[in-house]
Amino acid sequence: MRYVAIATDYDNTLAVNGRVPRETVAALESLIQSGRKVILVTGRLLPDIVAVFPEIGLCERVVADNGAVVYRPSTREHTVLAPPIPLTFIEELRRRQIPSLSVGDSIVSTVRPHELTLLEVIRDMGLELQVIFNRDSVMVVPAGINKASGLAVALREIGLSPRNIVGIGDAENDHALLNQCEYAVAVANAVPMLKAAADWVTTSAEGQGVAELIGELVAHDLNVPPYNVNRRKILVGVRENGEEVSVPAEGLNVLLTGSSGSGKSTLATGIFERVTEQGYQMCVIDPEGDYEGITGAVMFGTPQRGPAVTEILTALDSPDTNVIVNLVGLPLQDRPAFFLALLPALQERRAAFGRPHWILVDETHHLLPREWQPVQAVMSQDLTGMVYVTVHPDHVAKPVLETVDVAMYLGEDPADAIGRFCQALNRPVPLGEFGALDPGHGVFWDLKSKEPPYRLHIAPCEADRRRHRRKYAEGELPADRSFFFRGPEDRLNLRAHNLFQFMELGEGLDDQTWLHHLQRGDYSRWMAEGIKDSSLADRVRQIEQQPSIDAKRSRQLIRSAIEDQYTVPATGL
């Protein structure tokens, strides 16, 4: 199950003329019976919505006051999420006789056309408040408070991810709600701009539109055209013509293959970073400890102790937690059995909560080998959102390979890897000539399209950039990429094999030697060609081109440029 809850507006969405029709209540009940939840997200004050909606107990949570309050119907408790509106502001509005004034804990509302008066009072009093529109209503709430912020709190309380929520609304203040959710729906009576932003516009209005959504959600989990959309993408690289290459952020399987040391782990780490940046949860199965220390993940298992399934599942209870399952502490022959026990548990969790959204399996040929017989039992469950990483694609179980949507090849002989993959599937080898690939390059093949495989430049991952920054700052570059201070008559031969040493040597140089290289543009040329950092080179070039700049000032400016871009030890600078 991909979508585990709906987050719905009340007025003119769920309700008609302030009341929820009986047939819409029946639709909500069918949604709950399917194992999903209802979250009400409304601009109404909490006492008002409790009074007008007798079936509010169907809701797992209620976000009221346009995001300022979270209410728990089962216990009738609520939490105010924002500071109160200043009393002096409310008194000034009353003094000006603003009509239809409604005051809550952290919200004040009126009707159009009095928004100009509200803005004027906010400006004159110097308050940090924001004005939000809801058709003819105008609301004032503290800065940063909206339906999205309130929904985020509600989801954390019940352990759900916004990447598994369908949002539905009708008015201007629902933009934040729909943007927060994975799937955005506007009812037929919604304002034009909300319709334009939605993934789907219902054919029916108000409560009937919500019932229409629920019917499709219960029947097909929005997985049937035209409802199956992927608004979010994961960047994987750039084609030789400069076009970016991305894959949908949900619902497909990716194969990463290539020779040892070709950069598969780096590519996989980049996918991990971009997946988790967008709020998707990822679980990485790491048989050989290649993902140790990856930023933004909790690791289970050490070289001395294997992980436990229960601790992994407990960590995944939080939608914000990404997990690395390190199998190094298990005997080699026991790792496939452990994975076989863990994978069905992850699939059961997906059926209930829609996550983890992605599962990355390194050394797939070892954990899911081609001779493995029980694979069919696993394949009968949901097995999408998988990233398979392997040196030997032809050694992976054929039913697994048959689920692959996108394949990426790296290393010295991509043509051989493509051939072995196709042989394992008994499919023809696509046309194309693919020689040895340079580091950072790959071959991309969308198996669902008619386009043949093509080359691309792999999008760098932040972990790789950090390693490079550390190498350039503290490591040892080869002689052909080092900088040599030689002076005007080549009297010196001082080698700087990293940026740290470059600045250290530069500080101790005589001014004549320093200025000799500065005026020739040697520093920026080295930054561009040796360090391969064009942005740093541009900054240093601007310093070099400043007329009459002296040695002391140029040293200071170049040092600052380096420190801004690289993590260089303070002791050396």
SULJO-V553946 format. One record per helix or strand of 3 or more residues. SS is the DSSP state (2 for helix, 1 for strand). FROM is the first residue (numbers start at 1). TO is the last residue. If there is no record, write none. Layout:
BEGIN
ss:SS from:FROM to:TO
ss:SS from:FROM to:TO
END
This chain:
BEGIN
ss:1 from:5 to:8
ss:2 from:22 to:33
ss:1 from:37 to:41
ss:2 from:46 to:52
ss:2 from:56 to:58
ss:1 from:61 to:64
ss:2 from:65 to:67
ss:1 from:69 to:72
ss:1 from:77 to:80
ss:2 from:87 to:95
ss:1 from:107 to:111
ss:2 from:115 to:125
ss:1 from:129 to:134
ss:1 from:137 to:142
ss:2 from:147 to:158
ss:2 from:162 to:164
ss:1 from:165 to:169
ss:2 from:172 to:180
ss:1 from:183 to:186
ss:2 from:192 to:197
ss:2 from:206 to:220
ss:1 from:233 to:239
ss:1 from:244 to:248
ss:1 from:254 to:258
ss:2 from:264 to:277
ss:1 from:282 to:286
ss:1 from:298 to:300
ss:2 from:309 to:315
ss:1 from:323 to:326
ss:2 from:332 to:353
ss:1 from:358 to:362
ss:2 from:364 to:367
ss:2 from:375 to:379
ss:1 from:386 to:390
ss:2 from:393 to:395
ss:2 from:398 to:401
ss:1 from:406 to:410
ss:2 from:414 to:425
ss:1 from:441 to:446
ss:1 from:454 to:458
ss:2 from:462 to:474
ss:2 from:479 to:481
ss:1 from:483 to:485
ss:1 from:494 to:496
ss:2 from:499 to:508
ss:2 from:511 to:520
ss:2 from:522 to:529
ss:2 from:534 to:544
ss:2 from:551 to:565
ss:2 from:570 to:572
END
